[in-house]
Amino acid sequence: MPGNRKKSAEHAGKGHRDRLRQRLLSGGAEALADYELLEFLLFSAIRQGDTKPLAKLLIAHFGSLSAVLAADPRALQQVKGLGEASAAALYAVNLAAKRMARGAVQDKPVLGSWQALLDYLAIDMAHLNHERVRVLYLNTQNRLILDHLLGEGSIDEAAIHPREIIRKAFDIGATALILVHNHPSGSPEPSRADIAITSRIAEAGRLLGVTVHDHIIIGRQGNVSLRAKGLI
């Protein structure tokens, strides 16, 4: 009798997985709820059993599907029931998404692929729990030639040196740049320090012939362009 119950549970589990797969393949982008999509992703690492409780637990723990997929593998493994294989499977999805987004902005004029650029930055930075500052250096056709990590961790205005940023542009032959950083608090609204450092870098750029196109701030709640706000 126990063996029959086990076989019945396994059959029910397989039936659920089959139904999810058919809905995914035939129903389009919105066929599955977030937890169901996460469930499906976990199938590759968890061959048998019900992954729904784990999927729901992950979303509750991290706050959203995107936050789960952006999480560090070590943080994922802190959630009960999720092992190394499952963490690796989810991390692979994260890397694939980043590479797809990067491919959408490579070898194209950045200013003409603005939404693709924002998507690329959001995937990488929106869910970080620490601050990251990047400088996107562009050539005369406004194509990306270097995505430079300027700093990571706790970044303040004193750690950002405008002349060094502009000097880097000369070193690599860039004629323009876009500043990017994230707000771990979630809100992308610029602080007074953000506005001040942007003004200093833009002024240094004007003096030396390097255009500062924008300063983009990324947060979980969206993004803000300082140029769109009239602050550059």
C-alpha positions in Angstrom: 0.0 0.0 0.0 2.7 2.6 0.8 4.3 1.8 -2.5 1.1 2.4 -4.4 0.6 5.8 -2.7 4.1 6.8 -3.7 3.5 5.8 -7.3 0.2 7.7 -7.3 1.9 10.8 -5.9 4.7 10.6 -8.5 2.1 10.2 -11.3 0.2 13.2 -10.0 3.4 15.2 -9.9 4.3 14.3 -13.4 0.8 15.2 -14.6 1.1 18.6 -13.0 4.5 19.2 -14.7 3.1 18.1 -18.0 0.2 20.5 -17.7 2.5 23.4 -16.8 4.7 22.6 -19.8 1.7 22.6 -22.1 0.4 25.9 -20.7 3.8 27.4 -21.1 4.2 26.3 -24.7 0.7 27.1 -25.9 -0.4 30.0 -23.7 2.1 32.8 -24.5 4.2 35.1 -22.3 1.5 35.5 -19.6 0.4 31.8 -19.5 2.1 31.1 -16.1 2.0 33.1 -12.9 5.4 34.2 -11.5 5.5 31.3 -9.0 4.5 28.8 -11.7 7.3 30.0 -14.0 9.7 29.7 -11.1 8.2 26.2 -10.4 9.0 25.2 -14.0 12.5 26.5 -13.8 13.1 24.4 -10.7 12.0 21.2 -12.5 15.4 21.0 -14.2 17.2 20.6 -10.9 14.5 18.9 -8.8 13.5 15.9 -10.8 10.6 14.7 -8.7 8.2 16.2 -6.2 6.1 19.3 -5.8 8.2 22.5 -6.4 5.3 24.9 -5.9 5.8 25.4 -2.1 9.5 26.1 -2.7 8.7 28.5 -5.6 6.3 30.4 -3.4 8.7 30.5 -0.5 11.5 31.9 -2.7 9.2 34.7 -4.0 8.0 35.5 -0.4 11.6 35.6 0.8 13.1 37.8 -1.9 10.0 39.8 -2.7 9.5 39.1 -6.4 10.4 36.7 -9.2 12.9 39.1 -10.7 14.6 39.5 -7.2 14.8 35.7 -7.0 16.5 35.4 -10.3 18.9 38.3 -9.5 19.9 36.8 -6.1 23.4 35.6 -5.5 23.6 31.7 -5.5 24.8 31.7 -1.9 21.8 33.7 -0.8 19.5 31.3 -2.7 20.9 28.4 -0.9 20.0 29.9 2.5 16.4 29.2 1.7 15.3 25.8 3.1 14.8 23.2 0.4 17.0 24.9 -2.3 20.3 23.2 -2.9 23.3 23.9 -5.0 21.9 22.4 -8.2 18.7 24.5 -8.0 20.7 27.7 -7.2 22.9 27.0 -10.2 19.9 26.5 -12.4 18.4 29.9 -11.4 21.7 31.6 -11.6 22.1 30.4 -15.2 18.8 32.0 -16.0 20.1 35.3 -14.6 23.2 35.1 -16.7 21.3 34.2 -19.8 19.0 37.3 -19.3 22.0 39.5 -18.8 23.7 38.3 -21.9 20.5 38.7 -24.0 20.1 42.3 -22.7 23.8 43.0 -23.4 23.4 41.7 -26.9 20.6 44.2 -27.5 22.9 47.2 -26.9 26.2 45.9 -28.3 27.3 47.3 -31.6 24.3 49.7 -31.8 24.0 53.5 -31.2 23.1 53.6 -27.5 21.0 56.7 -27.8 18.8 55.0 -30.4 18.5 51.8 -28.3 17.5 53.6 -25.1 14.9 51.2 -23.7 17.3 48.2 -24.5 20.0 50.0 -22.5 17.6 50.6 -19.5 16.6 46.9 -19.6 20.3 45.9 -19.6 21.1 48.1 -16.6 18.0 47.1 -14.7 18.7 43.4 -15.0 22.1 43.9 -13.6 21.6 46.6 -11.0 18.0 47.0 -9.9 18.1 44.3 -7.1 21.5 44.9 -5.7 21.7 45.4 -2.0 24.9 47.6 -2.4 25.7 50.5 -4.5 27.4 50.1 -7.9 28.7 53.0 -10.1 29.4 52.4 -13.8 30.5 54.6 -16.7 29.4 53.7 -20.2 32.0 55.1 -22.6 30.8 55.8 -26.2 32.6 56.5 -29.5 31.7 59.2 -32.0 28.8 57.0 -33.3 27.5 56.7 -29.7 28.3 53.0 -29.7 29.3 51.4 -26.4 33.1 50.8 -26.3 33.5 50.2 -22.6 31.2 49.4 -19.7 33.5 50.5 -16.9 32.8 49.5 -13.2 33.9 52.6 -11.3 33.1 51.5 -7.8 31.2 49.0 -5.8 30.1 48.9 -2.1 29.4 52.1 -0.2 30.1 54.9 -2.7 30.1 58.6 -1.7 30.8 61.7 -3.7 34.4 61.9 -2.4 35.2 58.6 -4.1 34.2 59.8 -7.6 36.9 61.9 -9.3 35.6 63.8 -12.4 39.0 64.3 -13.9 39.8 60.6 -13.7 36.5 59.7 -15.4 37.2 62.1 -18.2 40.9 61.0 -18.4 39.7 57.4 -18.9 37.7 58.6 -21.9 40.8 60.0 -23.5 42.7 56.8 -22.8 40.3 54.6 -24.7 39.3 57.1 -27.4 35.7 57.8 -26.1 34.0 61.1 -27.0 31.0 60.7 -24.7 29.8 58.9 -21.7 26.8 57.9 -19.6 27.0 57.7 -15.8 25.0 55.0 -14.1 24.5 54.0 -10.5 21.8 52.2 -8.4 20.0 53.1 -5.2 19.7 50.0 -3.0 16.9 51.7 -1.2 14.7 51.1 -4.2 13.7 54.6 -5.1 15.7 56.0 -8.1 15.1 59.6 -7.3 18.4 61.6 -7.3 19.9 63.0 -4.2 21.5 66.4 -3.9 24.9 64.5 -3.9 23.9 62.8 -7.2 23.0 66.1 -8.8 26.2 67.7 -7.5 28.6 65.1 -8.8 26.8 64.9 -12.1 27.3 68.7 -12.5 31.0 68.4 -11.7 31.6 65.6 -14.2 29.6 67.3 -16.9 31.6 70.5 -16.4 34.9 68.6 -16.6 33.6 67.0 -19.8 32.7 70.3 -21.3 36.2 71.7 -20.6 37.9 68.7 -22.2 35.5 68.0 -25.0 33.8 64.9 -23.7 30.0 64.9 -23.7 28.1 63.6 -20.7 24.9 62.4 -22.2 23.1 61.4 -19.0 23.2 60.1 -15.5 20.9 57.2 -15.0 19.8 56.0 -11.6 18.4 52.5 -11.3 16.2 51.3 -8.5 13.7 48.5 -7.9 11.0 51.0 -8.4 12.2 52.1 -11.8 14.8 54.4 -13.2 15.4 58.1 -13.5 17.3 60.1 -16.2 18.9 63.3 -14.8 18.8 64.7 -18.4 15.1 64.1 -18.7 14.7 65.9 -15.4 16.6 68.9 -16.8 19.5 68.4 -14.3 22.2 68.1 -16.9 
